[in-house]
Amino acid sequence: MSALVVEGFDSSKLLAQIEEHLKTLSEAERQEQVKKVKGVFQFNITNKAGKKETWTFDLKSGGGAMHKGVVTGLKPDITIDVKDEDFVALAEGKANGQKLFMSGKIKVKGAIMMATKLDSVLNAAKEKTGFKAKL
């Protein structure tokens, strides 16, 4: 099991799937994703028990990587705060990111337009991972 998976956080399984998708890409494909996005995403996710966990998705340096926690020296371009169940609903296509944002269920700090770039990465991953997300 991936080091990204945290018990009580269903979203962590989806984030691990994104990491697995990255690993299936060639180095050139990974570099292309980084070149397209050029950003660091920090996900602060709160589960039903009120516990908060953080994941950092680096699509700014190297070949792209997903990390558990805050990465020292890696400043996020966008920080997304969301409940675990809302992230899962979004990833499964059962919720709309814009509606979640407008209703305050997703809070975004930083370069909000970066969220649209994340959508392209998630769409690329969906064929291999089986989830679908629309931001």
C-alpha positions in Angstrom: 0.0 0.0 0.0 1.2 3.5 -0.8 2.7 5.7 1.9 0.1 8.3 0.7 -2.8 6.3 2.0 -4.1 7.3 5.4 -6.8 5.3 7.2 -10.0 7.3 7.5 -9.3 9.3 4.4 -10.9 7.9 1.3 -9.4 10.7 -0.7 -5.9 9.5 0.1 -6.6 6.4 -2.0 -7.4 8.6 -5.0 -4.3 10.7 -4.4 -2.2 7.4 -4.4 -3.9 6.5 -7.7 -2.7 9.8 -9.2 0.8 9.0 -7.9 0.6 5.5 -9.5 -0.5 7.0 -12.8 2.5 9.3 -12.8 4.8 6.3 -12.3 3.3 4.7 -15.5 4.3 7.7 -17.6 7.6 7.9 -19.4 10.1 10.5 -18.2 9.2 12.6 -21.3 5.5 12.4 -20.5 6.1 13.4 -16.9 8.2 16.3 -18.0 5.4 17.4 -20.4 2.9 17.3 -17.5 5.2 19.5 -15.4 5.8 21.9 -18.3 2.0 22.2 -18.8 1.1 22.8 -15.2 4.1 24.5 -13.6 2.6 24.5 -10.1 2.5 23.0 -6.6 -0.8 22.0 -5.2 -1.4 21.6 -1.4 -4.5 19.6 -0.4 -5.7 20.1 3.2 -8.4 17.4 3.6 -10.6 17.0 6.7 -12.3 13.7 7.4 -15.6 13.0 9.1 -13.9 12.7 12.5 -12.5 16.2 12.0 -8.9 15.1 11.5 -6.9 17.1 8.9 -4.2 15.7 6.7 -2.1 17.4 4.0 -0.8 16.2 0.7 1.4 18.1 -1.7 1.3 17.6 -5.5 4.5 18.9 -7.1 4.0 19.6 -10.8 6.6 22.3 -10.9 9.9 20.5 -10.5 11.5 17.3 -11.6 9.1 14.7 -13.1 6.2 15.6 -10.8 5.5 13.9 -7.5 2.8 13.4 -4.8 3.9 13.8 -1.2 2.2 13.1 2.1 2.4 16.3 4.2 3.9 19.7 3.7 7.2 19.6 1.8 9.8 21.9 3.3 11.2 24.3 0.8 8.3 23.7 -1.6 5.9 26.6 -1.5 2.4 25.8 -2.9 1.0 27.9 -5.7 -2.5 26.9 -4.7 -3.9 25.5 -1.4 -7.2 23.6 -1.5 -9.1 23.0 1.7 -11.9 20.4 1.3 -13.7 17.7 3.3 -12.8 14.1 2.5 -16.3 13.2 1.2 -16.4 16.3 -1.0 -13.1 15.4 -2.6 -14.2 11.9 -3.2 -17.5 13.1 -4.7 -15.6 15.5 -6.9 -13.2 12.7 -8.1 -16.1 10.3 -8.8 -17.9 12.9 -10.9 -20.8 13.1 -8.4 -20.0 16.8 -7.5 -19.1 19.8 -9.5 -16.0 21.7 -8.4 -17.4 25.1 -9.2 -20.6 24.4 -7.2 -18.5 23.2 -4.3 -16.4 26.3 -4.5 -19.4 28.6 -4.7 -21.1 26.9 -1.8 -17.9 27.2 0.4 -17.3 23.5 0.5 -13.9 24.0 -1.3 -11.7 26.8 -0.2 -8.9 27.9 -2.4 -5.9 30.2 -1.6 -3.4 31.3 -4.1 -3.5 31.0 -7.9 -7.1 29.9 -8.3 -6.6 29.5 -12.1 -4.1 26.8 -11.3 -7.1 24.5 -10.4 -8.0 24.4 -14.1 -4.6 23.0 -14.9 -5.1 20.4 -12.3 -8.2 19.3 -14.1 -6.1 18.3 -17.2 -3.8 16.1 -15.0 -6.8 14.4 -13.4 -8.4 13.8 -16.7 -5.2 12.2 -18.0 -5.1 10.0 -15.0 -8.7 8.9 -15.1 -8.3 6.3 -17.8 -5.8 4.4 -15.8 -7.2 5.0 -12.3 -10.9 4.7 -12.9 -11.8 7.9 -11.1 -13.0 11.1 -12.8 -12.7 14.6 -11.4 -13.9 17.9 -12.8 -12.6 21.1 -11.2 
